[in-house]
Amino acid sequence: MKARHSLRIAALASAAWGGAVSLPAIAQNETPAFDSGSEIIVTARRREENILDVPVSVTAISSESIARLQANDMSGIQGAVPNVNLVQGRGSTSNSNFFIRGIGQPDALQTFDPAVGTYVDGVYFSRIQGALVNLFDVERVEVLRGPQGTLYGKNTIGGAVNIVSRKPSTTDFKAMGSLTYGSYDTWLANGYVSAPLVQDKLALSIAGVYDKRAGTVTDPLTGRKYNDRDTKAGRAILRATPSDRVELILSGDYTRQRTAPTLGYATAPLTNVLYNSAFQVIGVPVVKPAYPYGKYDYKASTSLAPGQGQRLDHWGLSFTANVELNDAVTLTSITGYRKLRPDYYIDFDATELEVADAFVGVHQKQFSQELQLKYDSGPLSGVFGLYYLNETIRSHQESYDDNYLQLQAAPGLILPLTFTRFIDDHQNVKSYAAFGQMTYDLTRKLSITAGLRYTKERKEYNRSTYTVLAGAQTAPFLFPGSLPAPYNDLDHVDFDAWTPMATLSYKPTRETLLYATVSKGFKSGGFNGRVNGLGDVTQVVDGVTTIIPYFKPETVWSYETGAKGSFLGGRVNLSAAAFYSDYKDFQARVGGGTTGIAGGSFPVVNAGKLRIWGVEFEASVKPMRNLNVAASVGYLNADYKEFNDGRRAPAFSCNPTGNAITCKPPFAPPMTVRLAADYSIPLGSASLTLGGDMRFVDKQWLSVDNRPGLQEDGYTIANAYVQADFAEGKYYLRGAVKNAFKELYKTDGQEFSSVGNIQTVYYGDPRTWTITAGFRF
């Protein structure tokens, strides 16, 4: 396997660098058209700056590069940024699975907070549901690596993805659009128009996307298709500039998705539980073999009926005011309201059996308010901010498990036990923060930055669940009401933290930067959203069985040094960083044993400590006028220094021997590599561009419990395109292919080994092609 990938990388690298295959360049210091000497402006530090002046590991991806990456949503960036994992997650169409430098959210449950923050025009998205944002009207995407807290409204422990929409121009009319057709009957239409309503004072932009594709996965038993796309989304932005010192922006967006279920593939034998008449376990027979259709070939089955698909409605409003109080001080207010409603049917076992199917309906709403006071005068600049978030989440869930339990009523007589679980829960989160960061220029070349954040959060949670077994309903289990005293009224918990940062930066020349930084990250704790019984909140602490009603926060100390520079008039852009992270109290869901008719338990524990270190390198080079070449490499070394599963249950633990070396952190591939190039041929007022890229993502585990089937051995993806531009770029025609070598690769996994031995993986798309016609004025 390693040899195959090494040969593939070598061949593609040789082709890319030799010009036989040319690809869209994307690097930390990228310019959209690679114009010599042009600047890349980012807002990574909440103010517009040249990327060469920002002592932060940030990759900026322009709208042109997003198109060349063939990225319809955030998952299209996977493999393009070193040490960053951005994929569609956890058996849904719109869930995100974001990991940066080995830090992310290993469970999709809504009671876990994202470790990587997603911001759209400054507004934080509280859940990974709905965070796989479509990129139809984006000016750029900024991916910041490392803890973010002293500049951003919501603290994020692993990093941030900052999505910046196009602002409407108050002076010029602009319009662009495209229509795409491709394999699997893909139809993709994008449109954008911006017009001044009052010259120099008021402007409106409207953008929309229609994205529909047939399923890539076929159920051999029924012929039905799954893993499709069906999205309609739009955004309107009203921008007013009543004076040179005031800017007001009102934005509204809406996303609607209606798709079939997202099917994975079973990688372990599925089992059920056989009871005798006294409800004692007498066997765990296999009911379905692993890999039921052999090697994966985009075939999988489900017990979900037609109409049991996935629906998402997600909309939001935001209002941003930027007011220059004087030449040195600017006040910014960002007010956001969002409402999210995903209704998902999920087949966790990914077979025609009903070992574990579920309906998950979530109603989420959030209100956020952020105030920033920005100062910039002489050698001193910085930001002070206040942040408030109020989020409410309600969910109704149903788990269908009719093929999971059986009863041996008499010798030779085995009867199925129909089983359904019903769950209703509610969570409210209130988050308050004060933060600030100041930079002082000690000399024209040497600067020091210091920042501090205080975060306080309160989480309230309650839950009710009951089961219907063989037609008989059990008494409900309440959280916290069914816990023994004194825990039976513990329905809320408070967390707070001080998180500092400090940076020393040095600019040997105007176009180069050296920096070193240290920062602390924090992610609050919470309640286990799978509390079906006492076993889910019970752990063994120092040999004593103890009730642990909630899990504690995570913290990380991150140390980083880096360099970046632009050379030869902007034709060569380089950046590099090395980092070390000391990560404590990692929040992990581990499997419990199969006990009683409710099946296994799902405790969430602060499993231990991680040591994560690595290096990153990005480069873009323009060796000749019409040729652009780019490369990025990330190396990541992530290990547990301690993993305490709280149970010491060898059959069900990620840590069966008690030795942390047997367990590896999930979604932490040791290597990520990208090579890219594009070559343009001028043809009078037209041009022809050949481009593409190669991305390698190394082996990685896809779940906290390191099960053999939940591992990706590493994969290489090659993409290419050819584009003809006409009338000086006003019109274009593009043909493109993704996954040209038909690489079979895993992107995510579901592990519920304590229920039916479920170990399900999800695969990336097969080879696809598209043809696009577009215009831009």
C-alpha positions in Angstrom: 0.0 0.0 0.0 2.8 2.4 0.9 4.7 1.5 -2.2 1.7 2.1 -4.4 1.1 5.6 -2.9 4.8 6.5 -3.1 4.9 5.6 -6.8 1.7 7.5 -7.5 3.1 10.6 -5.7 6.4 10.4 -7.6 4.7 10.1 -10.9 2.3 12.9 -10.4 5.0 15.2 -8.9 7.2 14.6 -11.9 4.3 15.4 -14.3 3.2 18.5 -12.4 6.7 20.0 -12.0 7.6 19.1 -15.6 4.6 21.0 -17.0 2.9 17.9 -18.5 0.1 18.3 -16.0 -0.7 21.8 -14.8 -2.9 22.7 -11.9 -4.4 25.6 -10.0 -1.9 26.9 -7.6 -2.9 27.5 -4.0 -0.6 28.4 -1.2 -0.4 30.4 1.9 0.9 33.4 0.0 -1.3 33.0 -3.1 -2.5 35.7 -5.3 -5.6 35.0 -7.4 -3.9 35.5 -10.7 -0.3 35.4 -9.5 0.3 38.9 -10.6 3.8 40.0 -9.8 4.0 42.2 -6.7 0.3 42.0 -5.8 -0.7 41.8 -2.2 -2.9 39.2 -0.5 -5.2 40.9 2.0 -6.6 38.9 4.9 -8.6 39.7 8.0 -7.1 36.9 10.1 -6.5 39.5 12.9 -9.9 41.2 12.5 -8.4 43.9 10.4 -7.3 44.0 6.8 -3.6 43.2 6.5 -1.1 42.0 4.0 -0.7 38.3 4.7 3.1 38.9 5.0 2.5 41.1 8.0 0.4 38.5 9.9 2.4 36.3 12.4 -0.2 33.5 12.2 -0.4 30.3 10.3 -3.1 31.2 7.8 -3.9 29.9 4.3 -5.9 32.2 2.1 -7.9 30.6 -0.7 -9.3 33.0 -3.3 -12.6 32.7 -5.2 -10.7 31.8 -8.3 -8.9 29.0 -6.6 -12.1 27.7 -5.1 -13.5 27.3 -8.6 -10.3 25.6 -9.8 -10.4 23.3 -6.8 -13.9 22.3 -8.0 -15.1 22.9 -4.5 -18.8 23.3 -4.2 -18.7 23.3 -0.4 -16.0 23.2 2.3 -15.3 19.5 1.8 -13.8 20.4 -1.6 -10.8 21.9 0.2 -9.8 18.6 1.7 -6.1 18.0 1.1 -5.4 21.5 -0.1 -4.2 22.9 3.3 -1.5 21.2 5.2 -2.5 19.4 8.5 -6.1 20.2 7.9 -9.0 17.7 7.6 -12.2 19.1 6.0 -14.7 16.4 5.0 -18.4 15.6 5.0 -19.0 14.0 8.3 -20.9 11.3 10.2 -23.4 9.9 7.7 -25.1 13.2 6.7 -25.2 15.5 3.7 -24.4 18.7 5.5 -22.4 17.9 8.7 -18.8 19.0 8.7 -15.9 17.1 10.2 -13.1 19.6 10.7 -9.7 18.7 12.3 -6.7 21.1 12.3 -3.4 19.8 13.5 -5.1 16.7 15.0 -7.6 18.7 17.1 -11.3 18.5 16.2 -14.7 17.2 17.3 -14.6 13.3 17.3 -18.4 13.0 17.9 -21.2 14.5 15.9 -23.6 14.8 18.9 -24.9 18.3 19.4 -23.8 18.4 23.1 -20.1 18.5 21.9 -18.7 21.9 20.9 -16.7 22.2 17.6 -13.0 22.4 18.2 -12.6 24.2 14.9 -14.7 27.4 14.6 -16.6 28.2 11.4 -17.3 31.9 10.8 -19.2 33.4 8.0 -18.7 37.2 7.8 -17.8 37.2 11.4 -20.7 35.2 12.7 -19.9 31.9 14.5 -21.7 28.7 13.6 -22.3 26.8 16.8 -22.9 23.3 15.4 -21.1 21.1 12.9 -24.6 20.4 11.5 -25.1 22.8 8.6 -21.5 24.0 8.7 -20.5 22.4 5.4 -21.0 25.8 3.9 -21.6 26.1 0.1 -19.0 28.4 -1.5 -21.2 30.1 -4.2 -20.6 33.8 -3.3 -17.3 33.7 -1.4 -14.5 36.2 -1.9 -12.0 34.0 0.0 -11.7 31.4 2.7 -9.1 31.8 5.4 -8.0 28.7 7.4 -6.2 29.7 10.6 -4.3 27.0 12.4 -3.9 26.9 16.2 -6.0 28.2 19.1 -8.1 31.3 18.4 -9.4 33.3 21.2 -7.9 36.7 21.7 -9.3 38.0 18.4 -12.4 36.0 17.8 -15.8 36.1 19.4 -16.1 32.4 20.2 -13.1 30.6 21.6 -11.9 27.7 19.4 -9.2 25.3 20.6 -8.0 23.9 17.2 -8.3 26.8 14.7 -10.8 28.7 12.7 -12.3 28.7 9.2 -13.1 32.3 8.2 -15.5 32.5 5.2 -15.7 36.0 3.7 -18.6 36.8 1.3 -18.3 39.3 -1.6 -19.4 42.8 -0.5 -21.7 44.6 -3.0 -20.0 47.6 -4.7 -21.6 51.0 -4.2 -20.0 52.3 -7.4 -20.0 49.5 -10.0 -22.4 46.9 -11.4 -21.1 43.4 -11.2 -22.5 40.1 -12.4 -21.3 36.5 -12.8 -22.8 33.2 -13.3 -22.2 29.6 -14.4 -24.0 26.5 -15.4 -22.4 23.1 -15.0 -23.4 19.6 -16.2 -21.5 16.5 -15.2 -21.4 12.8 -14.3 -24.2 11.3 -12.2 -26.5 13.8 -13.9 -25.0 16.7 -12.0 -26.6 20.1 -12.5 -25.0 23.1 -10.8 -26.0 26.7 -11.4 -24.4 29.7 -9.7 -25.5 33.3 -10.0 -24.3 36.6 -8.5 -25.3 40.2 -9.2 -24.3 43.4 -7.4 -25.6 46.8 -8.1 -25.5 50.3 -6.6 -28.9 51.5 -5.6 -27.7 54.9 -4.6 -24.3 55.8 -6.1 -21.5 55.7 -3.5 -24.1 55.2 -0.7 -26.1 52.0 -1.0 -25.7 48.7 -2.9 -27.4 45.3 -3.0 -26.0 41.9 -4.0 -28.0 38.7 -4.5 -26.4 35.3 -5.0 -27.9 31.8 -5.4 -26.9 28.3 -6.1 -28.8 25.2 -7.4 -26.8 22.0 -6.9 -28.3 18.6 -7.8 -26.6 15.3 -8.4 -27.9 11.7 -8.6 -26.6 9.2 -6.0 -23.2 7.6 -6.3 -24.1 4.6 -4.2 -26.5 1.9 -5.4 -28.4 -0.6 -3.2 -28.1 -4.0 -5.0 -31.3 -5.2 -3.4 -33.6 -2.4 -4.5 -31.7 -0.5 -7.2 -32.2 2.8 -5.4 -29.6 5.5 -5.3 -28.0 7.1 -2.3 -25.3 9.7 -1.4 -26.8 12.3 -3.7 -26.9 16.1 -3.6 -29.9 18.4 -3.7 -29.2 22.0 -2.5 -30.8 25.3 -3.1 -29.2 28.3 -1.3 -29.2 32.1 -1.6 -27.7 35.1 0.1 -28.6 38.8 -0.1 -26.4 41.6 1.2 -27.4 45.2 1.6 -24.4 47.6 2.1 -24.7 51.2 3.1 -21.8 53.8 3.3 -23.6 57.0 4.5 -20.2 58.6 5.1 -16.5 57.8 4.6 -16.4 56.7 8.2 -19.5 54.5 8.4 -20.2 51.2 6.8 -23.4 49.2 7.5 -24.0 45.7 6.2 -27.2 43.7 6.5 -27.0 40.1 5.3 -29.5 37.2 5.0 -29.0 33.7 3.8 -31.0 30.5 3.4 -30.0 26.9 2.6 -32.4 24.1 1.8 -31.4 20.5 1.3 -33.5 17.4 0.4 -31.4 14.3 -0.1 -31.5 10.5 0.2 -29.6 9.0 3.2 -25.8 9.0 3.1 -24.8 5.3 3.3 -21.5 4.0 4.6 -20.3 0.4 4.5 -20.0 -2.2 7.3 -16.4 -3.2 8.0 -17.0 -5.6 10.9 -19.5 -8.6 11.3 -22.8 -7.3 12.7 -24.1 -9.2 15.7 -27.3 -9.3 17.7 -27.9 -10.3 21.3 -29.7 -13.6 22.2 -31.5 -13.8 25.5 -33.2 -16.7 27.3 -36.6 -16.4 28.9 -35.0 -14.9 32.0 -33.4 -12.2 29.9 -29.9 -13.5 30.4 -27.5 -13.1 27.5 -26.8 -16.6 26.1 -25.2 -15.7 22.8 -24.0 -13.0 20.4 -24.6 -14.5 17.0 -23.3 -12.9 13.8 -26.2 -11.7 11.6 -24.2 -10.1 8.8 -20.6 -10.5 7.7 -18.1 -7.7 7.3 -17.9 -6.1 3.8 -21.2 -7.8 2.7 -20.6 -7.1 -1.0 -16.9 -7.7 -1.0 -14.4 -4.9 -1.7 -16.3 -1.6 -1.7 -17.6 -0.6 -5.1 -20.2 2.1 -4.2 -22.7 -0.6 -3.3 -24.4 -0.7 0.1 -27.9 -1.6 1.4 -30.2 0.0 3.9 -33.4 -0.8 5.7 -34.6 2.8 5.4 -37.7 3.1 3.4 -38.3 5.5 0.5 -39.0 9.0 1.9 -36.7 8.4 4.9 -34.1 10.8 3.7 -32.3 13.9 5.0 -33.7 17.4 5.2 -32.0 20.6 6.2 -33.3 24.1 6.5 -30.8 26.7 7.7 -31.1 30.4 7.6 -29.6 33.4 9.3 -29.5 37.2 9.5 -26.5 39.4 10.4 -26.0 43.1 10.8 -22.5 44.5 10.9 -21.6 48.2 11.6 -18.1 49.6 11.2 -17.8 53.1 12.5 -14.5 55.1 12.5 -14.7 57.2 15.7 -11.5 59.0 14.7 -8.4 58.4 12.7 -7.2 55.8 15.2 -10.3 54.1 16.7 -12.9 52.0 14.9 -15.9 50.4 16.5 -17.4 47.3 15.0 -20.6 45.6 16.0 -21.6 42.1 14.7 -25.1 40.9 15.5 -26.2 37.5 14.3 -29.2 35.3 14.5 -29.3 31.8 13.0 -31.9 29.0 12.9 -31.0 25.4 12.0 -33.3 22.5 11.5 -31.8 19.2 10.2 -34.0 16.1 10.1 -31.9 13.1 9.3 -32.6 9.4 8.9 -29.3 7.5 9.4 -28.5 3.9 8.9 -25.6 3.4 11.3 -25.1 -0.3 10.5 -25.3 0.3 6.7 -27.1 -2.9 5.8 -30.7 -4.0 5.0 -31.0 -5.1 8.6 -32.4 -2.8 11.3 -29.5 -3.3 13.8 -29.3 0.4 14.4 -31.2 2.9 12.3 -32.2 6.3 13.7 -34.1 9.5 13.1 -32.5 12.6 14.4 -34.5 15.8 14.3 -32.8 19.0 15.7 -34.2 22.4 16.2 -31.4 24.9 16.9 -31.3 28.7 17.2 -28.6 31.1 18.3 -28.2 34.8 18.9 -24.8 36.3 19.1 -23.5 39.8 19.7 -19.9 40.9 19.3 -18.4 44.4 19.9 -14.9 45.2 18.8 -12.9 48.4 19.5 -9.9 48.6 17.1 -7.0 50.9 17.7 -4.2 51.7 15.2 -2.0 54.7 15.7 1.8 54.9 15.5 3.6 51.9 16.9 0.5 50.6 18.8 -2.4 48.6 17.3 -4.9 46.1 18.6 -8.4 44.9 19.2 -10.6 44.8 22.4 -13.8 42.8 22.3 -16.9 41.6 24.1 -18.9 38.6 23.0 -22.2 37.0 23.9 -23.8 33.8 22.6 -27.2 32.3 23.5 -27.9 29.0 21.9 -30.9 26.7 22.3 -31.0 23.1 20.9 -33.9 20.7 21.1 -33.8 17.3 19.5 -36.2 14.4 19.1 -34.5 11.1 18.3 -35.8 7.6 17.5 -33.6 4.5 17.3 -35.0 1.5 15.4 -33.3 -1.8 16.3 -35.6 -4.6 15.5 -32.8 -6.9 14.3 -30.6 -6.3 17.3 -32.3 -8.4 20.1 -33.7 -12.0 20.0 -35.4 -14.2 22.5 -35.0 -18.0 22.8 -38.4 -18.7 24.1 -37.8 -22.5 24.0 -35.2 -24.9 22.6 -35.2 -24.3 18.8 -37.7 -21.4 19.0 -36.1 -18.0 18.6 -38.3 -14.9 18.4 -37.3 -11.4 17.4 -37.7 -8.7 20.0 -38.8 -5.4 18.4 -37.0 -2.5 20.0 -37.4 1.2 19.6 -35.9 4.0 21.7 -37.4 7.4 21.9 -35.4 10.4 23.1 -36.2 14.1 23.7 -33.6 16.5 25.0 -32.9 20.2 25.4 -29.7 22.2 25.8 -29.2 25.9 26.4 -25.7 27.4 26.2 -24.8 30.9 27.3 -21.3 32.1 26.5 -19.7 35.3 27.6 -16.2 36.6 26.8 -14.0 39.6 27.0 -10.8 39.5 24.9 -8.0 41.8 23.7 -4.8 41.7 21.8 -2.3 44.5 21.3 0.8 44.8 19.1 3.6 47.3 19.8 6.3 48.0 17.3 9.5 48.1 19.3 11.4 49.1 16.1 10.5 49.3 12.5 11.3 45.6 12.2 10.6 44.1 15.7 7.1 43.8 17.2 5.6 42.2 20.2 2.0 41.1 20.6 0.2 40.1 23.7 -3.4 39.0 24.2 -5.7 37.7 26.9 -9.2 36.3 26.9 -11.7 35.4 29.7 -14.5 33.0 28.8 -17.4 32.0 31.0 -20.0 29.5 29.8 -23.1 27.9 31.3 -24.7 24.8 29.9 -28.1 23.5 30.9 -29.2 20.1 29.8 -32.1 17.7 30.4 -33.2 14.6 28.7 -36.0 12.0 28.7 -35.7 8.6 27.1 -37.8 5.4 27.1 -37.9 2.2 25.0 -40.6 0.0 23.6 -39.5 -3.6 23.7 -41.7 -6.3 22.1 -44.6 -3.9 22.3 -44.1 -3.0 26.0 -43.0 0.5 27.1 -40.4 0.9 29.8 -40.5 3.7 32.4 -38.6 6.8 31.2 -35.1 7.5 32.3 -34.6 11.2 33.1 -31.4 13.2 33.2 -30.7 14.4 35.7 -33.9 13.3 37.5 -33.2 9.6 37.5 -29.6 9.9 38.9 -29.1 9.2 42.6 -28.8 12.2 45.0 -27.0 14.6 45.0 -26.8 14.4 41.2 -30.5 14.3 40.5 -30.9 18.1 40.3 -27.6 18.8 38.5 -29.1 20.2 35.2 -26.5 22.9 34.6 -22.8 23.4 34.9 -20.5 26.4 34.6 -17.0 26.6 33.0 -14.6 29.5 32.7 -11.0 30.0 31.7 -8.3 32.6 31.2 -6.4 32.0 27.9 -3.4 34.2 27.1 -1.1 34.5 24.0 2.1 36.2 23.1 4.0 36.7 19.9 7.3 38.1 18.9 7.7 39.0 15.2 10.6 40.3 13.2 10.6 41.6 9.6 14.2 41.5 8.2 12.8 43.1 5.0 9.4 44.5 3.9 8.6 41.2 2.2 9.7 38.7 4.9 8.6 37.8 8.4 9.9 35.7 11.2 7.7 35.0 14.3 7.4 32.9 17.4 4.1 32.6 19.4 2.7 30.8 22.4 -1.0 30.6 23.1 -3.5 28.7 25.2 -6.8 27.2 23.8 -9.9 26.2 25.7 -13.0 24.2 24.8 -15.7 23.9 27.5 -17.0 20.7 28.9 -20.6 19.5 28.8 -23.1 16.7 29.2 -23.2 13.3 27.6 -26.0 13.5 25.0 -26.4 9.7 25.1 -27.4 9.2 28.8 -29.7 6.2 28.4 -28.9 4.8 31.9 -26.5 5.0 34.8 -23.9 3.1 32.9 -23.4 6.1 30.5 -22.3 8.4 33.4 -20.5 5.8 35.5 -16.7 5.5 35.5 -14.1 3.7 37.6 -11.9 6.3 39.4 -9.0 5.0 41.5 -10.8 1.6 41.7 -14.1 3.1 42.9 -17.2 3.1 40.7 -18.2 6.8 40.5 -20.9 8.8 38.8 -19.5 11.5 36.6 -22.5 13.5 35.4 -20.6 15.7 32.9 -17.2 15.9 31.2 -14.6 18.6 31.8 -13.1 21.2 29.4 -10.2 20.6 27.2 -7.1 22.8 27.1 -4.1 23.1 24.9 -0.8 25.0 25.1 0.5 25.6 21.6 4.0 26.8 20.7 4.8 27.8 17.2 7.6 29.4 15.2 7.3 30.4 11.5 8.6 32.3 8.6 7.0 33.7 5.4 8.3 35.8 2.5 7.7 37.0 -1.0 10.7 37.1 -3.4 11.6 38.1 -6.9 8.9 40.7 -7.2 6.2 38.4 -5.9 7.0 35.5 -8.3 8.1 33.3 -5.3 6.1 33.1 -2.1 7.2 30.8 0.7 5.9 30.1 4.2 6.9 27.5 6.9 5.9 26.8 10.5 6.8 24.4 13.2 4.5 23.8 16.2 4.2 21.8 19.4 0.9 21.3 21.3 0.3 20.0 24.8 -3.3 18.9 24.8 -5.1 17.9 28.0 -8.4 16.3 29.1 -9.3 15.2 25.6 -13.1 14.5 25.4 -13.7 11.0 24.1 -16.7 8.8 23.8 -15.6 5.2 24.5 -17.5 2.0 24.1 -19.0 0.2 27.1 -19.9 -3.4 27.5 -23.0 -5.2 26.3 -25.1 -5.4 29.5 -28.9 -5.7 29.8 -31.6 -5.3 27.2 -30.5 -1.7 26.5 -27.3 -2.9 25.0 -24.0 -1.2 25.4 -23.3 2.1 27.2 -21.6 5.2 25.8 -19.6 7.0 28.4 -17.8 10.3 27.6 -14.5 10.7 29.4 -11.7 13.1 29.6 -9.4 10.4 28.3 -6.0 12.0 28.9 -3.2 13.9 27.3 -1.9 14.3 23.8 1.4 15.5 22.5 1.1 16.9 19.0 4.0 18.4 17.0 4.6 19.0 13.3 5.8 21.2 10.5 4.1 22.9 7.5 5.5 24.3 4.3 3.7 26.2 1.5 5.1 27.7 -1.7 3.9 29.3 -4.9 6.2 30.0 -7.8 5.8 31.8 -11.1 8.8 30.5 -13.1 7.5 32.2 -16.3 4.8 34.6 -17.2 2.1 32.0 -17.9 3.1 29.2 -15.6 2.2 28.9 -11.9 3.4 26.1 -9.6 2.5 25.5 -6.0 3.2 23.0 -3.3 2.3 22.4 0.3 3.5 19.8 2.8 2.3 19.1 6.3 3.9 16.6 8.8 2.0 15.7 11.9 3.1 13.6 14.9 0.2 13.0 17.3 0.4 10.6 20.2 -1.4 10.0 23.5 0.8 10.5 26.5 -2.1 9.2 28.5 -5.4 7.5 27.6 -7.6 6.6 30.6 -10.9 5.2 29.3 -12.4 5.2 32.9 -13.4 1.6 32.7 -10.5 -0.7 31.9 -12.7 -2.9 29.8 -10.3 -4.7 27.4 -13.0 -5.9 25.0 -14.5 -2.5 24.5 -11.8 0.0 25.0 -9.5 2.0 22.7 -6.9 1.2 25.2 -7.1 -2.5 25.8 -3.7 -3.0 27.3 -3.6 0.1 29.5 -0.7 1.3 27.4 -1.4 4.5 25.6 1.0 3.5 22.7 -1.7 1.1 21.5 -4.1 3.9 20.8 -3.7 6.7 18.2 -5.6 10.0 17.9 -8.2 10.0 15.1 -8.0 12.2 12.0 -4.3 13.0 12.4 -2.6 11.8 9.2 1.2 12.0 9.5 1.6 13.6 6.0 -0.5 15.8 3.8 1.0 16.8 0.4 -0.2 18.9 -2.5 1.4 19.7 -5.8 -0.4 22.0 -8.3 0.2 24.0 -11.4 -1.5 25.9 -14.2 -0.3 27.0 -17.6 -2.1 29.7 -19.7 -1.7 30.0 -23.5 -2.6 33.5 -24.8 -4.8 33.5 -27.9 -5.4 37.2 -28.7 -8.4 38.3 -26.6 -8.8 34.7 -25.5 -6.7 32.2 -23.6 -6.4 28.5 -22.9 -5.5 27.3 -19.4 -4.4 23.8 -18.5 -4.4 23.0 -14.8 -4.9 20.5 -12.0 -3.5 19.3 -8.7 -2.5 16.2 -6.8 -3.3 15.7 -3.1 -2.0 13.0 -0.8 -3.5 12.3 2.6 -1.6 9.8 4.8 -3.0 6.9 6.8 -5.3 7.8 9.7 -7.8 6.4 12.2 -11.4 7.4 11.6 -12.7 7.0 15.2 -11.4 7.3 18.8 -11.8 3.5 19.2 -9.0 2.3 16.9 -10.9 -0.6 15.2 -9.2 -2.2 12.2 -11.9 -1.4 9.8 -12.0 2.2 10.8 -8.6 3.1 9.3 -7.7 4.8 6.1 -4.4 3.6 4.7 -3.7 6.8 2.8 -4.8 8.0 -0.5 -3.8 10.1 -3.5 -6.4 12.2 -5.4 -5.6 13.8 -8.8 -7.8 16.5 -10.4 -7.4 18.3 -13.7 -9.1 20.9 -15.8 -8.9 22.8 -19.1 -10.4 26.3 -19.4 -10.9 28.6 -22.4 -11.5 32.3 -21.6 -13.0 34.6 -24.2 -13.5 38.4 -24.7 -10.7 39.2 -22.2 -12.1 36.8 -19.6 -15.8 37.8 -19.7 -16.8 34.4 -20.8 -15.3 31.0 -20.1 -15.8 27.3 -20.8 -14.2 24.7 -18.5 -14.0 20.9 -18.5 -12.8 19.2 -15.3 -12.3 15.9 -13.7 -11.9 15.0 -10.0 -10.4 11.8 -8.7 -9.0 11.0 -12.1 -7.4 7.7 -11.1 -10.6 6.4 -9.4 -9.0 6.3 -6.0 -11.0 4.5 -3.4 -10.6 6.3 -0.1 -12.4 6.6 3.3 -13.3 9.9 4.8 -15.1 9.2 8.1 -16.4 6.5 10.3 -19.1 5.5 12.8 -18.1 3.3 15.8 -20.8 1.8 18.0 -19.1 -1.5 18.7 -21.1 -2.0 21.9 -24.3 -2.1 19.9 -24.2 -4.9 17.2 -20.5 -4.4 16.7 -21.2 -1.5 14.4 -18.1 -0.2 12.6 -19.1 1.7 9.5 -17.0 3.8 7.1 -17.8 6.4 4.5 -16.1 6.8 1.2 -15.2 9.8 -0.9 -16.7 10.3 -4.3 -15.7 8.2 -7.3 -14.2 9.8 -10.5 -16.5 12.6 -11.7 -16.3 15.0 -14.6 -18.0 18.3 -15.3 -18.4 20.9 -18.1 -19.0 24.5 -17.1 -20.0 27.6 -19.1 -19.8 30.9 -17.3 -19.6 34.7 -17.5 -18.3 37.5 -15.3 -18.7 41.3 -15.7 
